[in-house]
Amino acid sequence: MSRRKRLVVGISGASGAAISLEILRLCKALRLDTFTTVSAAAERTIQLELGDAARREIHDLATQEYAASDVAAPISSGSFQVDAMIVAPCSMRSLAAIAYGTGEGLLARAADVTLKERRQLVLLAREAPLHEGHLEAMLKVTRMGAIVAPPVPPFYLGLSTIEEMTRQIAARALATAGIDPGDSLRRWTGEPA
């Protein structure tokens, strides 16, 4: 019997907390095991953008959640088996910590482990406009094997609500991480929806 797919979900302080919530909802529906860590800045962003109920839902949806300062958490070790990691949203601070291997907090450490173990790392980088330092960090993590996937809505699918767009961004993040999101991902067929 094969084990269930396992995904680390890092949530940093950039705007877009709804994306991480939707990723966790999809993972629950797909029966994936999820291991989350939420940065201190993300705690504040989740509160501002989504409120207390959403923060509780993020905690409840995760198979296991680890404190941002818990550098002894299982996800900080390459011997802990997971299939991939998604950082959603990914702040430029978190992206830089990953790019330069600072190991600053559990999120950056788990991403560092993901890279060194040659597992799929998807960073939903959330910032605009970008300066040269941001672009250099994106290039650096890309060269190390990560995929930088800004959360850009697929307008060509004719989506009409923020919820639909958020779901498609979340489903595309899972697909990019090598996890089949099933029917949640609407694919281009050559014709408008």
RAPETA-V104970 format. One record per residue. BURIAL is 1 if it has 24 or more other ideal C-beta (glycine too) atoms within 12 Angstrom, else 0. Layout:
burial: {BURIAL & BURIAL}
This chain:
burial: {0 & 0 & 0 & 0 & 1 & 1 & 1 & 1 & 1 & 1 & 1 & 1 & 1 & 1 & 1 & 1 & 1 & 1 & 1 & 1 & 1 & 1 & 1 & 1 & 1 & 1 & 1 & 1 & 0 & 1 & 0 & 1 & 1 & 1 & 1 & 1 & 1 & 1 & 1 & 0 & 1 & 1 & 1 & 0 & 1 & 1 & 0 & 0 & 1 & 1 & 0 & 0 & 0 & 1 & 1 & 0 & 0 & 1 & 1 & 0 & 1 & 1 & 1 & 0 & 1 & 1 & 0 & 1 & 0 & 0 & 0 & 0 & 1 & 1 & 1 & 1 & 0 & 0 & 0 & 1 & 0 & 1 & 1 & 1 & 1 & 1 & 1 & 1 & 1 & 1 & 1 & 1 & 1 & 1 & 1 & 1 & 1 & 1 & 1 & 0 & 0 & 0 & 0 & 1 & 1 & 1 & 1 & 1 & 1 & 1 & 1 & 1 & 1 & 1 & 1 & 0 & 1 & 0 & 1 & 1 & 1 & 1 & 1 & 1 & 1 & 1 & 1 & 0 & 0 & 0 & 0 & 0 & 0 & 1 & 0 & 0 & 1 & 1 & 0 & 0 & 1 & 0 & 0 & 1 & 1 & 1 & 1 & 1 & 1 & 1 & 1 & 0 & 1 & 1 & 0 & 0 & 1 & 0 & 0 & 0 & 0 & 0 & 0 & 0 & 1 & 1 & 1 & 1 & 1 & 1 & 1 & 1 & 1 & 1 & 1 & 1 & 1 & 0 & 1 & 0 & 1 & 0 & 0 & 1 & 1 & 1 & 0 & 0 & 0 & 0 & 0 & 0 & 0}
